[in-house]
């Protein structure tokens, strides 16, 4: 029980650590992909991909992006 109490007291630090790790990972991914042409948000977010899938016309969206930015 003492361990759980200590974790509960350190919840703010744990949350900050997890958020920092998450954003550092996203930043690293963005920095690695920034040299490739494509929709701006694809380097750091899945929003473009999710919108393409939910539109039920993802094959058309991917073809448009491939035609516009190349392979």
Secondary structure, 3 states (H helix, E strand, C coil): CHHHHHHHHCHHHHHHHHHHHHHHHHHHHHHHHCCCCCCHHHHCCCHHHHHHHHCCCHHHHHHHHHHHHCC
